Amino acid sequence: MNFSETTIVDSTLCMLGCFSLLTWSVIILKAGEMALNRYRNRKVINQFTDISRMATLTQAEIETDKSHTTQAGRVLSVGSQTYARAKNLTKTNTLEHHAAWHELIERALRQQLQKEKALMESGLGWLASIGSTAPFIGLFGTVWGIMHALKDISAQGNASLDVVAGPIGEALIATALGIAVAIPAVIAYNFFLRQNRTSIANLEHFATDYLRSCIENDLTETTENNHVHTTAQ
């Protein structure tokens, strides 16, 4: 049996080849993106070892940290913008007003974390789809090839091992190729999923540190103002 004479099998092999090319393209792109994000996030997070300083940053200071090109920088920028609005709009310096704004800051941080998670998971759907469908596509090509091989053998009227082994062995190439395409796709999908969970956990810790810094800063200011007011009386 010659694959070039079977359009269905040829199409199956071409499709699996395209899947393999797409799989390795996604793997290379996501690996580079993951490594770059880790390096940039570590660089930004290491600048804020003093948690109490985070709440006092101005928007201009955050912009210099390339907030639009780093995940941690974007999280910090969203929190800082919400906190700045709280400072400008809050006329009374009470714990109740601060608590309401702290909840809004927390929601803004969570929303940004969800956006970052969606960006990190973009492209992984291709790996999951290819990993689950490639073996079945290869099996389809094999079944189709064996069916045509048996028809040719029947037409020849000879069912000896030499006649049967060659065509059926060639038909099994589609299944082998389907499995070969699926294995790296599944492994890469699971690997990137675990790495993304770790990255999201680090960003959540960073966002929690920023929120804690805001709360500590507001509590300090409220205590100082109350102390000044009491002394003045």
C-alpha positions in Angstrom: 0.0 0.0 0.0 1.3 3.4 -0.9 0.1 6.4 1.2 0.3 8.7 -1.7 -2.6 6.8 -3.3 -4.8 7.3 -0.3 -6.1 10.8 0.2 -7.6 10.3 3.6 -4.4 8.9 5.1 -2.4 11.6 3.5 -4.6 14.2 4.9 -4.4 12.6 8.4 -0.6 12.6 8.3 -0.5 16.2 7.1 -2.9 17.2 9.9 -0.8 15.5 12.5 2.3 17.2 11.1 0.6 20.6 11.5 -0.5 19.7 15.0 3.1 18.8 15.9 4.4 22.1 14.5 1.7 24.0 16.4 2.5 22.1 19.6 6.2 22.9 19.5 5.5 26.5 18.5 3.2 27.0 21.5 5.7 25.2 23.8 8.6 27.4 22.7 6.6 30.6 23.0 5.1 29.8 26.4 8.4 28.6 27.8 10.0 31.9 26.7 7.1 33.9 28.1 7.2 32.1 31.4 10.9 32.6 31.9 10.7 36.3 31.0 7.7 36.8 33.3 9.5 35.1 36.2 12.6 37.2 35.7 10.7 40.5 35.5 8.4 39.6 38.5 11.4 38.7 40.7 13.1 41.9 39.7 10.0 44.0 40.7 9.2 42.1 43.9 12.7 42.2 45.2 12.5 46.0 45.1 9.9 46.0 47.8 11.4 44.0 50.6 10.2 46.7 52.9 6.5 46.1 52.8 5.6 49.3 54.7 7.0 51.4 51.8 4.7 49.9 49.2 1.6 52.0 50.2 3.6 55.2 50.1 4.7 54.8 46.4 3.5 57.4 44.0 2.2 56.5 40.5 5.2 58.1 39.0 7.5 55.8 41.0 5.5 52.7 39.9 5.6 53.7 36.2 9.4 53.7 36.4 9.3 50.1 37.3 7.9 49.2 33.9 4.5 48.4 35.3 3.0 47.8 31.9 5.5 45.0 31.0 5.5 43.0 34.2 2.8 41.1 35.9 3.8 42.2 39.4 4.1 45.8 38.1 0.6 45.8 36.7 -0.8 44.4 39.9 1.0 47.1 41.9 -0.2 49.8 39.5 -3.9 48.8 39.8 -3.6 48.7 43.6 -1.8 52.1 43.7 -4.4 53.8 41.4 -7.3 52.5 43.6 -5.5 53.6 46.8 -4.7 57.0 45.3 -8.4 57.5 44.5 -9.3 56.6 48.1 -6.9 59.2 49.4 -8.3 61.9 47.1 -12.0 61.1 47.7 -12.1 60.2 51.4 -12.8 63.4 53.3 -13.1 61.8 56.7 -10.2 59.8 58.3 -12.2 57.0 60.0 -11.7 53.3 60.1 -15.1 52.7 58.5 -14.2 54.7 55.4 -10.8 53.0 55.2 -12.3 49.5 55.5 -14.7 50.2 52.5 -11.8 51.4 50.4 -9.6 48.4 51.5 -12.3 46.1 50.2 -12.4 48.0 46.8 -8.6 47.7 46.6 -8.8 44.0 47.3 -11.4 43.5 44.5 -9.3 45.5 42.1 -6.2 43.4 42.9 -8.2 40.2 42.5 -9.6 41.3 39.1 -6.1 42.1 37.9 -4.8 38.7 39.1 -7.6 37.0 37.1 -6.5 39.0 34.0 -2.9 37.9 34.5 -4.1 34.3 35.0 -6.0 34.4 31.7 -3.0 35.8 29.9 -0.8 33.0 31.3 -3.2 30.3 30.3 -3.7 31.7 26.7 -2.5 29.1 24.2 -2.7 26.2 26.6 -6.1 25.2 25.2 -4.3 24.3 22.0 -2.1 21.9 23.8 -5.0 20.3 25.7 -7.0 19.9 22.5 -4.1 18.4 20.5 -3.1 16.1 23.3 -6.7 14.7 23.5 -7.5 14.4 19.8 -4.2 13.5 18.1 -4.3 9.8 19.1 -7.8 9.5 17.7 -7.0 11.2 14.5 -4.0 8.9 14.1 -6.2 5.9 14.8 -8.7 7.0 12.2 -5.9 7.2 9.6 -4.8 3.7 10.6 -8.3 2.2 10.4 -8.8 3.8 7.0 -5.4 2.6 5.8 -5.9 -1.0 7.0 -9.4 -1.0 5.3 -7.8 -0.2 2.0 -4.9 -2.6 2.6 -7.4 -5.4 3.2 -9.3 -4.5 0.0 -6.1 -4.6 -2.0 -5.1 -8.0 -0.4 -8.6 -9.3 -1.2 -8.3 -8.2 -4.8 -5.0 -9.9 -5.2 -6.3 -13.1 -3.6 -3.2 -13.7 -1.6 -3.3 -13.4 2.2 0.3 -14.6 3.0 2.3 -12.9 5.8 4.5 -11.1 3.3 1.6 -9.5 1.6 -0.3 -8.6 4.8 2.5 -7.3 7.0 3.8 -4.5 4.7 0.5 -2.6 4.1 -0.8 -2.9 7.6 2.6 -1.9 9.1 2.5 1.2 6.9 -1.1 2.0 8.1 0.0 1.9 11.7 2.3 4.8 11.1 -0.7 7.2 11.5 -1.4 5.8 15.0 2.3 6.1 16.0 2.5 9.6 14.7 -0.7 10.6 16.6 0.7 9.3 19.9 4.0 11.0 19.2 2.2 14.3 18.7 0.0 13.9 21.8 2.7 13.0 24.3 4.7 16.3 24.3 1.4 18.3 24.1 0.0 16.6 27.3 3.3 16.8 29.2 3.8 20.5 28.2 0.2 21.3 29.2 0.5 19.8 32.7 3.9 21.5 33.2 2.7 25.0 32.2 -0.4 24.5 34.3 1.7 23.8 37.4 4.1 26.7 36.7 1.2 29.0 36.3 -0.2 28.0 39.6 3.1 28.8 41.2 3.3 32.2 39.5 -0.3 33.1 40.5 0.5 32.2 44.1 3.5 34.5 44.1 1.5 37.3 42.6 -1.3 36.7 45.2 1.3 37.0 48.0 2.6 40.2 46.5 -0.9 41.6 46.2 -1.6 40.6 49.8 1.6 42.4 51.0 0.5 45.5 49.2 -3.0 45.5 50.7 -1.5 44.9 54.2 0.8 47.9 53.6 -2.2 50.0 52.8 -4.1 48.9 55.9 -1.0 49.5 58.1 -0.5 52.9 56.6 -4.1 54.0 57.1 -4.2 52.6 60.7 -1.0 54.6 61.5 -2.4 57.8 60.0 -5.7 57.3 61.9 -4.0 56.7 65.2 -1.7 59.7 64.7 -4.6 62.0 63.8 -6.7 60.8 66.8 -3.7 61.4 69.0 -3.2 64.9 67.7 -6.9 65.6 68.1 -6.9 64.4 71.7 -3.8 66.4 72.5 -5.3 69.5 71.1 -8.3 69.2 73.3 
